[in-house]
Amino acid sequence: QVQLVESGGGLVQAGGSLRLSCAASGRTFSLYVMGWFRQGPGKEREFVAGISRSGGREYYADSVKGRFTISRDNTMNTMYLQMNSLKPEDTAVYYCAAKASYSTDWSPLTRGADVWGQGTQVTVSS
């Protein structure tokens, strides 16, 4: 089973950008559907973006569509989330997640993850 470590969070002004990374240990990264979730203060956890094992299929929540881009590099065992035009409502702890699956898309993550990272804080000031 992979282990996940996020990095790249921080404090940014509204309209700014951040890039989150999720580094996975192990040699089976390409067997996992990957995604990003977030949980803001007083809010439920939200599935923000998902990506298929090959990277060819992506999902975005309506709240981030057009502003966030998910990607993965299976040679580097790393997933990314490029966040542009950040808004104060994007403030949350962001978690990367992985689910082992034979699926060719991102949908298995909607049923939960097998592995979670420790989370990284993103704070957007107005």
N, C-alpha and C positions, 0 to 999 in steps of 0.2 A: 504494500500500500504506500502511496506517495505521502510525503509530508509537505506542507505548504507554508511559505513565509512571504508575507506582503511587505512592501516598502513603497515609499514615495508620497505618503500623506504629508499634510502640513497645513499651514495657514496661508490663505490667499485672498485677495480682494475680489469682490464681485467682478465678473468679466474676465478674470484670469484663467490660467490653465494649470493643470497638474497631470502627471503621468504616474499611475500606479503600476507596480510590477508584482508578480506573484511567481516566486521561484519554487520549483518542485524538485524534491529529491527522488532518487530511484530511476529505473530505466524503463518504466512503463507509462510515462507521461502521455504518450500518444494514444493510449487506450482509454483515456479519461475525457469525458465531456467536461468543459470548464466554464466557470461563470463568476460573476461578481454580484454580491448582495450588499445591501446597506441597511443600517438601522439608525435613524435619527432620534434625537431626544423625544421621548414620549410617543414614538411611532412604532408601528410593526415593521418587522424585517421585510424588505422589498427586493425582489429579483430585478436587478438593474440591467444586466447584459449576460448573454450566453453565447458560447461558440462551440461548434462541432469539433470532433476529434481532428479532422483535417484542417480546420480553420475556414472551410468553404461556406459555412452557414452561420449566420449571426442572428441574435435576437436583442432587441432593445425595448425597455419599458418606454411608454409614451412620454414619461416625464424627462427622459434624457435623449430621446431620438433626435438626431441631427446635431447633437452637441458632444456626445461620447462615442468613442470608437474602441471596440474590443479587438484584440488580435492575440496570436500565439505564435511562438517559434518552437516547434517540436525538436529542433536540433539543439536548442539551448534550454529545453525544459522550463520555459517561461511563458507566462501570459501577461498581457498588458491591458490597461484601460487608460486611454487618452481622454482627458476631460477638458473640454474647452467651454468658453462662455459660462463659467461657473456662476451659480446663483446661491444666495444664502440658504435656500431650501435644499441645496445639495449637501449641506452640513450633516455629517453622519460618520459612524464607524463603517468602513468598507471591508468586507470579507471576501476573500477568494474561496472558491468551492470547487470540488471535483467529484464526479460520479463515474464510476467504471461502467461502461456500456458498449454494446455493439452497434448502437444507433448511429445513423449518419447525420443526425442533426443535434440541436441543443436541448430538445424537449425533455430528456430524462431528468434534467435538473429541476424541472417544475415539480417533481415528486420527491425532492430532497437530495441532499448531498451525502456522499460517503466520507468525505474528508473536508475539514474547514481549516483555514488559516487563523491566525490569532487576531487579526483585524488591524487596520491602520486608520487613524483619525484624520478626517478631512474637515477643515473649518473654513467657511467662506464668509468673510465679513462684508457688510453692506457699506 
